[in-house]
Amino acid sequence: MVAADPQWTVAESVRRLAEDIGLKANTVKTARWVASRWPKEHRQAGVSYTVHRILADIEDELARMLRGE
């Protein structure tokens, strides 16, 4: 296993992005997590980010996608 360069770990990349755009790293981390739970093809137009974030807590992917429809 090759050790990751500490300059380019996910945590460091998130921190740098957050700094660049003026947000807290935790805000960027949460947005990244929500996006991972809702791939683009499953996101609903007209449904707020907040709703997607709330439904992202549903562990079962099928149930989450069905709730989002």
Helices and strands as residue ranges (DSSP letters): G 6-8, H 10-21, H 25-37, G 40-42, H 49-55, H 61-67
